[in-house]
Amino acid sequence: MNVTNAARGNLADSERLTPPRRQIPAWAPLRSPVFRALWLASLASNIGTWMHEVGAAWLMTSLTKSETMNAMVAAAGTFPMFLLALPAGALADIVDRRKLVICTQTWATIVAGSLAALTLFNMTGPWTLLFFTLLMALGGAMTGPAWQSLLPEMVKKRQLPAAMSLGGAAWNLSRIIGPLLGGIIIGTAANILPNRATAPGVVFAINAFSFLAVVMVFARWRRTPREVDLPPEHILSAMRTGWGYTRHSPEVRAILMRTFGLMFCISAQFSLLPLYAREVLHLNAAGYASLLGFFGASGVLGNLLFPRLRELFSPSRLLFMAALANAFNLLMLAIVPGSIAAPAAVWVVRISMLFGGLAWPIAIQTCNVSIVRSVPDWVRSRAAGMFTLVFMGSSTLGSLLWGTVANRTGVPGQPGSGIPMAFLGAAAGLLIGLIVLRRAVIADPGNANLSPSFHWPDPDVAFEPEPEKGPVLIMVEYEIAPEDTEAFVTAMQAVRRLRLRDGALRWNLFQDASEPLRWVETMLVESWNAHLRQHARVTHVDREIEAAAHAYHRGEGHPRVSHLIASSARPQPEEADEE
């Protein structure tokens, strides 16, 4: 059941971070055949996805003029990702991530193909479109954490930021190509098909085929499975551990708070832009696609600049500048239509979209890279799932809120008249967020070694405990001099976060009333296997934190560790004394 010393050494060596010797070129990850094939496949799939987004948004504006219903298209695309992000992350940490991606992308192919058939036969209504948007988002929710966690396996550690930047560049490049192609195809299909309303069905069909490219790449990839000596966690236990890690990791919490603040406000643009283009700027499908094209074009530039910007500015500074640029973009969207003549207003809006397109990927890449680099491999999918949960949850809440604001502040009988007020509120929200979240500082992990240290000795037991038997109480005894008491208690607070973060259900620190020099640290874990997993989760960074606390121990040798396993026998009630 225990990890052998040889395996420990090999794993530690393979995971050890090395300091960078020179700057990694932005295109270096493309030298990896697997990453290159996946990058091209994901580019094709993302183009299909953006074509689908344009088609779905434009189809909804044809089916209903309600601001709330149009905003719900964006909400329907994000709510399942919010709901399933943590389960998806936990699942990706306990099953084969490659097979999981293949299954979810196959699901997306079936859903997109079904929606295409219904639309082409003119059988799609507003609620049908929302339902299939939910199903598409379901596949995306299950794909995201696994996909993000597989990326470090395709490239070298030093190439990870560049690889993520290339992924972002592909996404934003597809933002240019996809909407433009989508607009052209919808316009062309509308002139050919007997019913113009069925034209978006063509792009839905193309999107269905685009998912197959990703399926083929992952099907051909012969990934080396992770070597583990312990059985996988149960899904509920894995979810609880992922939540606990997030709760007790200040670094992860800061990233998630910043992500929520940004996406809650920026979602106003993403959810209301289709109706804004149609009813406020009076553009057709191609005109709406051009707005996305300007946004995507500057987004590609933002992704290419991101590796260099990471070297010049701290993550918190990058997010500050990105929030200001997005606030400016939303402000221009709010005030331009009512103050400038129509033809000029469209071009001013397009130019303002360049600012938002440049800043948005820099903000998201900053948060994404930070969270992937701030956690060890065993919890990476769950951390990515928490990022997706916050990202999509804030987008869902924001879409619903700003859609309601637009609906309540609009002039009756004039669709879209309340959208500028929603954009104005979102811009104000970004500026307020800069003040409220100023203490949520994102630390750069640098070359922190998050590989397993395996410095905990094997448990000293007289018998082999049952793997799933528990709970298990671990006691660590210290001898602390009176003058070191305050410093020791302070140092143990950092240890407390480590224990709870890595799976402990409860943690306490006690002082013996009869022997004041004796201190006992206790932690309760779910089972014996759960404790053995803790042995494999402690990193080199954690080892340094533990060493700082253990330095105050004045006893002989290392602190004494005891393992107490709950008995399965139930106490019997005592019999009453016979009179």
C-alpha positions as CSV (number, residue, x, y, z in Angstrom):
1,M,0.0,0.0,0.0
2,N,2.9,2.4,0.7
3,V,4.9,4.2,-2.0
4,T,8.4,2.6,-2.3
5,N,11.5,4.7,-1.8
6,A,12.6,4.2,-5.4
7,A,9.3,5.4,-6.7
8,R,9.5,8.4,-4.4
9,G,12.9,9.4,-5.6
10,N,11.9,9.0,-9.3
11,L,8.8,11.0,-8.9
12,A,10.5,13.7,-6.9
13,D,13.2,14.0,-9.5
14,S,10.8,14.1,-12.4
15,E,8.6,16.8,-10.8
16,R,11.4,18.9,-9.5
17,L,11.3,22.5,-10.8
18,T,14.5,23.9,-12.3
19,P,15.1,27.6,-12.4
20,P,14.8,29.2,-15.8
21,R,18.1,29.8,-17.6
22,R,16.7,31.8,-20.5
23,Q,13.5,33.2,-21.8
24,I,11.2,30.6,-23.4
25,P,10.1,31.6,-26.9
26,A,6.3,32.0,-27.2
27,W,6.2,29.3,-29.9
28,A,8.4,26.7,-28.1
29,P,5.6,24.4,-26.9
30,L,4.6,23.9,-30.6
31,R,7.8,21.7,-30.9
32,S,5.9,19.0,-29.0
33,P,4.0,16.9,-31.6
34,V,1.1,16.2,-29.2
35,F,0.7,19.8,-28.2
36,R,1.0,21.0,-31.8
37,A,-1.7,18.5,-32.9
38,L,-3.9,19.5,-30.0
39,W,-3.4,23.2,-30.7
40,L,-4.5,22.9,-34.3
41,A,-7.4,20.7,-33.4
42,S,-8.5,23.1,-30.6
43,L,-8.2,26.0,-33.0
44,A,-10.6,24.3,-35.4
45,S,-12.9,23.3,-32.6
46,N,-12.9,26.9,-31.1
47,I,-13.7,28.3,-34.6
48,G,-16.7,26.0,-34.7
49,T,-17.7,27.0,-31.2
50,W,-17.6,30.7,-32.0
51,M,-19.6,30.1,-35.1
52,H,-22.1,28.2,-32.9
53,E,-22.1,31.1,-30.4
54,V,-22.9,33.6,-33.1
55,G,-25.6,31.4,-34.6
56,A,-27.2,30.8,-31.2
57,A,-27.2,34.4,-30.2
58,W,-28.5,35.6,-33.6
59,L,-31.2,32.9,-33.6
60,M,-32.4,34.0,-30.2
61,T,-32.7,37.6,-31.3
62,S,-34.9,36.3,-34.2
63,L,-37.0,34.2,-31.8
64,T,-37.6,36.9,-29.1
65,K,-36.8,40.5,-28.4
66,S,-36.8,40.1,-24.6
67,E,-33.5,41.3,-23.1
68,T,-33.9,38.8,-20.3
69,M,-34.3,35.8,-22.7
70,N,-31.3,37.0,-24.8
71,A,-29.2,37.4,-21.7
72,M,-30.2,33.9,-20.6
73,V,-28.4,32.4,-23.7
74,A,-25.2,33.4,-22.1
75,A,-26.4,32.3,-18.7
76,A,-27.4,28.9,-20.0
77,G,-24.0,28.5,-21.5
78,T,-22.3,29.2,-18.1
79,F,-24.7,27.8,-15.5
80,P,-23.8,24.0,-16.0
81,M,-20.1,24.9,-15.9
82,F,-20.8,26.6,-12.5
83,L,-22.9,23.7,-11.2
84,L,-20.5,20.9,-12.3
85,A,-17.1,22.5,-12.2
86,L,-16.1,21.0,-8.8
87,P,-17.5,17.5,-9.6
88,A,-15.8,17.6,-13.0
89,G,-12.5,18.6,-11.4
90,A,-12.8,15.8,-8.8
91,L,-13.6,13.3,-11.5
92,A,-10.7,14.4,-13.6
93,D,-8.3,13.8,-10.6
94,I,-9.5,10.2,-10.1
95,V,-10.1,8.8,-13.6
96,D,-8.1,8.8,-16.9
97,R,-8.3,12.4,-18.0
98,R,-7.7,11.6,-21.7
99,K,-10.6,9.2,-21.8
100,L,-12.8,11.7,-20.0
101,V,-12.1,14.4,-22.7
102,I,-12.8,11.9,-25.5
103,C,-16.2,11.1,-23.9
104,T,-17.2,14.7,-23.3
105,Q,-16.2,15.9,-26.8
106,T,-18.2,13.0,-28.3
107,W,-21.2,14.2,-26.3
108,A,-20.7,17.8,-27.7
109,T,-20.7,16.4,-31.2
110,I,-24.0,14.6,-30.6
111,V,-25.7,17.7,-29.0
112,A,-24.5,20.1,-31.7
113,G,-25.6,17.8,-34.4
114,S,-29.1,17.4,-32.8
115,L,-29.6,21.1,-32.5
116,A,-28.5,21.6,-36.1
117,A,-31.1,19.1,-37.3
118,L,-33.9,20.7,-35.2
119,T,-33.0,24.2,-36.4
120,L,-32.8,23.2,-40.1
121,F,-36.2,21.7,-39.8
122,N,-37.5,24.9,-38.2
123,M,-38.3,23.1,-34.9
124,T,-36.3,25.3,-32.5
125,G,-38.0,27.7,-30.2
126,P,-36.5,30.0,-27.5
127,W,-36.7,27.3,-24.7
128,T,-35.5,24.6,-27.0
129,L,-32.4,26.7,-27.8
130,L,-31.8,27.3,-24.2
131,F,-32.1,23.6,-23.4
132,F,-29.5,22.6,-26.0
133,T,-27.3,25.4,-24.9
134,L,-27.4,23.9,-21.4
135,L,-26.5,20.5,-22.8
136,M,-23.6,21.9,-24.7
137,A,-22.3,23.6,-21.6
138,L,-22.6,20.3,-19.7
139,G,-20.0,18.8,-22.0
140,G,-17.8,21.9,-21.7
141,A,-18.1,21.7,-17.9
142,M,-16.8,18.2,-17.8
143,T,-14.1,18.9,-20.3
144,G,-12.5,22.0,-18.9
145,P,-10.7,20.8,-15.7
146,A,-9.4,17.7,-17.4
147,W,-8.1,19.6,-20.4
148,Q,-6.3,22.2,-18.2
149,S,-4.7,19.4,-16.1
150,L,-3.5,17.5,-19.2
151,L,-1.6,20.5,-20.5
152,P,1.4,20.2,-18.1
153,E,1.8,16.6,-19.3
154,M,2.3,17.7,-23.0
155,V,5.0,20.4,-22.5
156,K,7.9,21.0,-20.2
157,K,7.2,22.9,-16.9
158,R,9.1,26.0,-18.1
159,Q,7.0,26.0,-21.2
160,L,3.7,25.9,-19.4
161,P,3.0,29.7,-19.4
162,A,3.9,29.9,-23.1
163,A,1.7,26.9,-23.8
164,M,-1.2,28.5,-22.0
165,S,-0.6,31.7,-23.9
166,L,-0.7,29.8,-27.2
167,G,-3.9,28.2,-26.1
168,G,-5.3,31.7,-25.4
169,A,-4.1,32.9,-28.7
170,A,-5.9,30.1,-30.5
171,W,-9.0,30.9,-28.5
172,N,-8.9,34.6,-29.5
173,L,-7.8,33.9,-33.1
174,S,-10.9,31.8,-33.3
175,R,-12.9,34.8,-31.9
176,I,-11.9,36.6,-35.2
177,I,-12.3,33.8,-37.7
178,G,-15.3,32.0,-36.1
179,P,-17.7,35.0,-35.8
180,L,-16.7,36.3,-39.3
181,L,-17.2,32.9,-40.8
182,G,-20.4,32.4,-38.8
183,G,-21.8,35.7,-40.0
184,I,-20.9,35.0,-43.6
185,I,-22.3,31.5,-43.5
186,I,-25.5,32.6,-41.8
187,G,-26.0,35.4,-44.3
188,T,-25.3,33.1,-47.3
189,A,-27.5,30.3,-45.9
190,A,-30.4,32.8,-45.3
191,N,-30.4,33.6,-49.0
192,I,-30.3,30.0,-50.1
193,L,-32.6,28.2,-47.6
194,P,-36.3,28.4,-48.1
195,N,-36.7,29.7,-44.5
196,R,-34.2,32.4,-43.5
197,A,-34.8,31.6,-39.8
198,T,-33.2,28.2,-40.2
199,A,-29.8,29.5,-41.4
200,P,-28.1,29.2,-38.0
201,G,-28.6,25.5,-38.3
202,V,-25.8,25.3,-40.8
203,V,-23.2,26.7,-38.4
204,F,-24.5,24.3,-35.7
205,A,-23.8,21.4,-38.1
206,I,-20.2,22.7,-38.8
207,N,-19.6,23.0,-35.1
208,A,-20.6,19.3,-34.6
209,F,-17.9,18.2,-37.0
210,S,-15.3,20.5,-35.5
211,F,-15.4,18.5,-32.2
212,L,-14.3,15.4,-34.0
213,A,-10.8,16.9,-34.6
214,V,-10.2,17.0,-30.8
215,V,-11.5,13.5,-30.4
216,M,-9.1,12.2,-33.0
217,V,-6.1,13.9,-31.4
218,F,-6.8,12.5,-27.9
219,A,-7.7,9.1,-29.3
220,R,-4.3,8.9,-30.9
221,W,-2.3,10.2,-27.9
222,R,-0.7,7.3,-26.0
223,R,-0.6,9.1,-22.6
224,T,1.5,7.6,-19.9
225,P,-0.9,6.9,-17.0
226,R,-0.1,8.2,-13.6
227,E,1.5,5.6,-11.3
228,V,-0.4,5.4,-8.0
229,D,-0.1,2.9,-5.2
230,L,-3.4,3.8,-3.6
231,P,-7.0,3.3,-5.0
232,P,-8.6,6.5,-6.3
233,E,-10.7,8.6,-3.9
234,H,-14.5,8.4,-3.9
235,I,-16.0,11.3,-5.9
236,L,-17.6,12.9,-2.8
237,S,-14.4,12.6,-0.8
238,A,-12.5,14.1,-3.7
239,M,-14.9,17.0,-4.0
240,R,-14.7,17.7,-0.2
241,T,-10.9,17.6,-0.4
242,G,-10.9,20.0,-3.4
243,W,-13.2,22.4,-1.5
244,G,-11.0,22.1,1.6
245,Y,-7.8,22.9,-0.4
246,T,-9.4,26.0,-1.8
247,R,-10.8,27.1,1.5
248,H,-7.4,26.8,3.3
249,S,-5.1,28.1,0.5
250,P,-4.8,31.9,0.6
251,E,-3.1,31.9,-2.8
252,V,-6.0,30.1,-4.5
253,R,-8.6,32.2,-2.7
254,A,-7.1,35.4,-3.9
255,I,-7.1,34.2,-7.5
256,L,-10.7,33.2,-7.3
257,M,-11.8,36.4,-5.7
258,R,-10.2,38.5,-8.4
259,T,-11.7,36.2,-11.1
260,F,-15.2,36.6,-9.6
261,G,-14.9,40.4,-9.5
262,L,-13.8,40.6,-13.2
263,M,-16.2,38.2,-14.7
264,F,-19.3,39.4,-12.8
265,C,-18.9,42.8,-14.5
266,I,-17.5,41.8,-17.9
267,S,-20.3,39.3,-18.4
268,A,-22.6,42.3,-19.2
269,Q,-20.8,42.7,-22.5
270,F,-20.8,39.1,-23.4
271,S,-24.5,38.5,-22.6
272,L,-26.0,41.7,-24.1
273,L,-23.7,42.4,-27.0
274,P,-25.9,40.5,-29.6
275,L,-29.0,42.5,-28.7
276,Y,-26.9,45.7,-28.4
277,A,-25.6,45.2,-31.9
278,R,-29.0,44.5,-33.4
279,E,-31.2,47.0,-31.5
280,V,-28.9,49.8,-30.5
281,L,-26.3,49.9,-33.3
282,H,-28.8,48.4,-35.9
283,L,-26.3,46.0,-37.3
284,N,-26.9,42.7,-39.1
285,A,-25.3,39.4,-38.3
286,A,-22.1,40.3,-40.2
287,G,-21.9,43.6,-38.3
288,Y,-22.3,41.8,-35.0
289,A,-19.6,39.4,-36.0
290,S,-17.3,42.3,-36.9
291,L,-17.5,43.5,-33.2
292,L,-16.4,40.1,-32.1
293,G,-13.7,40.2,-34.7
294,F,-12.2,43.4,-33.4
295,F,-12.4,42.0,-29.8
296,G,-10.8,38.8,-30.9
297,A,-8.0,40.4,-33.0
298,S,-6.8,42.5,-30.0
299,G,-7.2,39.3,-27.9
300,V,-4.7,37.5,-30.0
301,L,-2.2,40.4,-29.4
302,G,-2.9,40.3,-25.7
303,N,-2.1,36.6,-25.6
304,L,1.1,37.1,-27.5
305,L,2.1,39.9,-25.2
306,F,1.2,38.0,-22.0
307,P,4.5,36.1,-21.5
308,R,6.5,39.3,-21.7
309,L,4.0,41.3,-19.5
310,R,4.4,38.6,-16.8
311,E,8.0,39.4,-16.6
312,L,7.5,43.1,-16.3
313,F,4.5,43.3,-14.0
314,S,3.2,41.4,-11.0
315,P,-0.1,39.4,-11.4
316,S,-2.0,41.9,-9.2
317,R,-0.7,44.8,-11.3
318,L,-1.7,43.1,-14.6
319,L,-5.2,42.5,-13.2
320,F,-5.4,46.2,-12.1
321,M,-4.6,47.4,-15.6
322,A,-6.9,44.9,-17.3
323,A,-9.8,46.0,-15.1
324,L,-9.3,49.6,-16.0
325,A,-9.2,48.8,-19.8
326,N,-12.3,46.7,-19.5
327,A,-14.1,49.5,-17.6
328,F,-13.2,51.9,-20.3
329,N,-14.6,49.6,-23.0
330,L,-17.9,49.2,-21.1
331,L,-18.1,52.9,-20.6
332,M,-17.7,53.6,-24.3
333,L,-20.3,51.0,-25.2
334,A,-22.7,52.8,-22.8
335,I,-22.2,56.4,-23.9
336,V,-21.3,56.3,-27.6
337,P,-24.6,55.4,-29.2
338,G,-26.5,58.4,-27.7
339,S,-23.8,60.9,-28.4
340,I,-22.3,60.2,-31.8
341,A,-24.0,59.7,-35.2
342,A,-24.7,56.0,-36.2
343,P,-21.9,55.4,-38.7
344,A,-19.2,56.9,-36.5
345,A,-20.6,55.3,-33.4
346,V,-20.1,51.9,-34.8
347,W,-16.5,52.5,-35.5
348,V,-15.9,54.1,-32.1
349,V,-17.5,51.0,-30.5
350,R,-15.2,48.7,-32.6
351,I,-12.2,50.7,-31.5
352,S,-13.2,50.5,-27.9
353,M,-13.6,46.7,-28.3
354,L,-9.9,46.6,-29.0
355,F,-9.2,47.7,-25.4
356,G,-11.5,45.1,-24.0
357,G,-10.2,42.4,-26.3
358,L,-6.6,43.3,-25.3
359,A,-7.3,43.3,-21.5
360,W,-9.7,40.4,-21.1
361,P,-7.3,37.6,-22.1
362,I,-4.5,39.1,-20.1
363,A,-6.7,39.1,-17.0
364,I,-7.9,35.5,-17.6
365,Q,-4.5,34.2,-18.5
366,T,-3.0,35.8,-15.4
367,C,-5.6,34.1,-13.1
368,N,-5.4,30.8,-15.1
369,V,-1.6,30.5,-15.1
370,S,-1.4,31.5,-11.4
371,I,-3.9,28.9,-10.3
372,V,-2.2,26.1,-12.3
373,R,1.2,27.0,-11.0
374,S,0.1,27.5,-7.4
375,V,-1.1,23.9,-6.8
376,P,0.5,20.4,-6.9
377,D,-0.5,17.8,-9.5
378,W,-2.8,15.8,-7.2
379,V,-5.3,18.6,-6.9
380,R,-4.7,20.4,-10.2
381,S,-8.0,19.3,-11.8
382,R,-10.0,20.3,-8.7
383,A,-8.3,23.7,-8.6
384,A,-9.1,24.1,-12.3
385,G,-12.6,23.1,-11.5
386,M,-12.9,25.7,-8.7
387,F,-11.6,28.3,-11.2
388,T,-14.2,27.2,-13.7
389,L,-16.9,27.3,-11.0
390,V,-16.1,30.8,-10.0
391,F,-15.5,31.9,-13.6
392,M,-18.8,30.5,-14.9
393,G,-20.7,31.2,-11.7
394,S,-19.9,34.9,-11.8
395,S,-20.7,35.0,-15.5
396,T,-24.1,33.4,-14.9
397,L,-25.0,35.7,-12.0
398,G,-23.7,38.7,-14.0
399,S,-25.6,37.8,-17.1
400,L,-28.8,37.5,-15.2
401,L,-28.2,40.7,-13.2
402,W,-27.2,42.9,-16.2
403,G,-30.0,41.4,-18.3
404,T,-32.5,42.4,-15.6
405,V,-31.0,45.9,-15.2
406,A,-31.3,46.4,-19.0
407,N,-34.9,45.2,-18.9
408,R,-35.9,47.3,-15.9
409,T,-34.2,50.5,-17.1
410,G,-35.3,50.3,-20.8
411,V,-38.1,52.3,-22.4
412,P,-41.3,50.2,-22.9
413,G,-41.6,49.2,-26.6
414,Q,-38.0,50.0,-27.4
415,P,-35.9,46.8,-27.3
416,G,-32.3,47.3,-26.1
417,S,-32.9,50.8,-24.7
418,G,-31.8,49.8,-21.3
419,I,-28.5,48.1,-22.3
420,P,-26.4,51.3,-22.1
421,M,-27.4,51.6,-18.4
422,A,-26.4,48.0,-17.8
423,F,-23.0,48.6,-19.4
424,L,-22.6,51.8,-17.3
425,G,-23.3,49.8,-14.1
426,A,-20.8,47.1,-15.1
427,A,-18.1,49.7,-15.7
428,A,-18.8,51.2,-12.2
429,G,-18.6,47.7,-10.7
430,L,-15.2,47.1,-12.1
431,L,-13.9,50.3,-10.6
432,I,-15.4,49.5,-7.2
433,G,-13.9,46.0,-7.4
434,L,-10.4,47.5,-7.7
435,I,-11.0,49.1,-4.2
436,V,-12.8,46.2,-2.6
437,L,-10.3,43.6,-3.7
438,R,-7.1,45.5,-3.3
439,R,-6.0,43.2,-0.5
440,A,-6.5,40.1,-2.6
441,V,-2.9,40.0,-3.8
442,I,-2.0,37.2,-6.1
443,A,1.5,35.9,-5.3
444,D,3.8,34.7,-8.0
445,P,4.8,31.1,-7.1
446,G,8.1,31.5,-9.0
447,N,10.1,28.4,-8.8
448,A,8.4,27.0,-5.7
449,N,8.8,23.2,-5.6
450,L,5.4,21.7,-5.4
451,S,6.5,18.1,-6.1
452,P,6.0,15.6,-3.3
453,S,8.8,15.7,-0.7
454,F,7.9,12.2,0.8
455,H,9.7,13.3,4.0
456,W,7.0,11.9,6.3
457,P,8.2,8.4,7.6
458,D,6.0,5.4,7.0
459,P,3.5,5.0,9.8
460,D,4.8,2.9,12.7
461,V,2.0,0.3,13.1
462,A,1.9,-3.2,14.7
463,F,-0.8,-4.4,12.2
464,E,-1.9,-3.4,8.7
465,P,-5.1,-1.3,9.1
466,E,-8.1,-1.8,6.9
467,P,-7.7,0.7,4.0
468,E,-11.1,2.3,4.3
469,K,-11.4,2.0,8.1
470,G,-11.7,5.2,10.0
471,P,-11.8,7.9,11.0
472,V,-8.1,8.0,12.0
473,L,-6.8,10.4,14.6
474,I,-3.1,11.4,14.2
475,M,-1.3,12.9,17.2
476,V,2.0,14.7,17.0
477,E,3.7,15.4,20.4
478,Y,6.1,18.4,20.9
479,E,8.2,19.6,23.8
480,I,8.2,23.4,23.7
481,A,10.1,25.7,26.1
482,P,7.9,28.4,27.8
483,E,9.7,31.3,26.1
484,D,9.0,29.7,22.7
485,T,5.3,29.1,23.3
486,E,4.0,32.2,21.5
487,A,6.2,31.8,18.4
488,F,5.4,28.0,18.2
489,V,1.6,28.6,18.3
490,T,2.0,31.2,15.5
491,A,4.1,28.9,13.4
492,M,1.6,26.1,13.9
493,Q,-1.2,28.2,12.3
494,A,0.6,27.8,9.0
495,V,0.8,24.0,9.7
496,R,-2.9,24.0,10.4
497,R,-3.6,25.3,6.9
498,L,-1.5,22.6,5.4
499,R,-3.2,19.8,7.3
500,L,-6.8,21.0,6.5
501,R,-5.8,21.8,2.9
502,D,-4.4,18.3,2.3
503,G,-7.5,16.4,3.6
504,A,-7.8,16.6,7.3
505,L,-11.4,16.9,8.6
506,R,-10.4,18.6,11.8
507,W,-7.2,20.0,13.4
508,N,-6.4,21.2,16.9
509,L,-3.4,22.1,19.1
510,F,-3.5,21.2,22.8
511,Q,-1.3,22.0,25.8
512,D,-1.0,19.4,28.6
513,A,-2.3,21.0,31.8
514,S,-0.2,18.7,33.9
515,E,2.9,19.0,31.8
516,P,3.0,22.5,30.3
517,L,6.0,21.7,28.1
518,R,4.0,19.0,26.3
519,W,2.0,20.1,23.3
520,V,-0.1,17.8,21.1
521,E,-1.2,18.4,17.6
522,T,-4.2,16.4,16.5
523,M,-5.8,15.9,13.1
524,L,-8.7,13.7,12.1
525,V,-8.9,12.2,8.7
526,E,-11.6,10.1,7.0
527,S,-9.8,6.8,6.7
528,W,-6.4,5.0,6.7
529,N,-6.1,5.4,2.9
530,A,-6.9,9.1,3.3
531,H,-4.0,9.5,5.7
532,L,-1.6,7.6,3.3
533,R,-2.7,10.0,0.6
534,Q,-1.5,12.8,2.9
535,H,1.9,11.3,3.0
536,A,2.1,11.6,-0.8
537,R,0.7,15.1,-0.9
538,V,3.2,17.0,1.3
539,T,5.4,19.1,-1.0
540,H,8.9,20.6,-0.5
541,V,7.3,23.9,0.2
542,D,5.2,22.3,2.9
543,R,8.3,20.7,4.3
544,E,9.9,24.1,4.9
545,I,6.8,25.3,6.7
546,E,6.8,22.2,8.9
547,A,10.5,22.6,9.6
548,A,9.9,26.2,10.9
549,A,7.4,24.9,13.4
550,H,9.3,21.8,14.4
551,A,12.4,24.0,15.1
552,Y,10.9,24.9,18.4
553,H,10.7,21.2,19.5
554,R,13.2,20.7,22.4
555,G,12.6,17.0,22.9
556,E,15.0,14.2,21.9
557,G,14.7,13.2,18.2
558,H,11.7,14.1,16.1
559,P,8.2,14.8,17.5
560,R,6.5,11.5,18.4
561,V,3.6,10.5,16.0
562,S,0.7,8.2,17.0
563,H,-2.1,6.8,14.9
564,L,-5.4,6.0,16.5
565,I,-8.0,4.2,14.4
566,A,-11.7,4.3,15.4
567,S,-13.0,0.9,16.6
568,S,-15.9,-0.6,14.6
569,A,-17.3,-2.2,17.8
570,R,-20.2,-0.3,19.3
571,P,-20.4,0.0,23.1
572,Q,-23.1,-2.1,24.6
573,P,-25.5,-0.6,27.2
574,E,-24.8,-1.6,30.7
575,E,-27.3,-3.9,32.3
576,A,-29.2,-2.6,35.3
577,D,-28.2,-4.0,38.6
578,E,-30.5,-6.6,40.0
579,E,-32.3,-5.7,43.1
